[in-house]
Amino acid sequence: MYRSGCFVKQPCLLFHGFTGGPYEVEPLARHLREQGQHCEVPRLPWNGETHHQLHTSRWEDWVSAAEQHAQRLTEAHGSFDMVGFSMGGLLAAHLAVRFPVRRLILLNTAVIYVSPGKMLSVMRDEWKYKRKISLDKAKSTPLLATWQFTRLVRHLKPELSLVDKPTLIAQSENDQVIHPLSARYIYSKVKGQRELYWHSRGDHLICLSEDAPVLFRQVSAFLEKE
């Protein structure tokens, strides 16, 4: 937004992914804060640290929580920028349809999951390097929560075609969780101005990957356009 001949940065709301946490998008928020932008990174009810919420909440509760954050920012600022990572990307797109989101940024957004073969390859690599991230996470994620996640994707995926805000889509080519075809699908569905960026060195946690500095510059440039 421009006011009295100068660019005024909108506040930015950033959503983490399913069973993740603010750490997944905090590096981007830190970068934007250094550029003078107010950022909020809430810990959402689908996070991986408060498992009692995952055991008891439903996908409708997650949508309601996202809307509450958007409503508060709308009342305080009138409009805001929106960043969504992984499952948070679908919630971000949902908000962009219903709230005065100025610009929308979707990072490795959960639309199409990787093939079973690719997931097994990732798990073998993680065992090889004794990381075991995916397996440990799978063991600790309640089955009910996973079912609610699939229901959320099924209900919110069609809303991508209703998005008409300027949208930046970023996708890691080596994402071990989200299939790269997700980015092409999103690009084909959203309307209006849109930009698609591929990141060859990043994995699912794109804001923590080697490609993060390039991604952050792309995001800053996108947000500062008229």
SULRA-V835179 format. One record per helix or strand of 3 or more residues. SS is the DSSP state (h for helix, s for strand). FROM is the first residue (numbers start at 0). TO is the last residue. Records with the same first field share a line. If there is no record, write none. Layout:
BEGIN
SS->FROM-TO + FROM-TO
END
This chain:
BEGIN
s->11-14 + 79-84 + 100-106 + 165-171 + 193-198
h->22-33 + 50-55 + 58-76 + 86-97 + 115-127 + 132-139 + 142-161 + 180-188 + 205-207 + 211-222
END
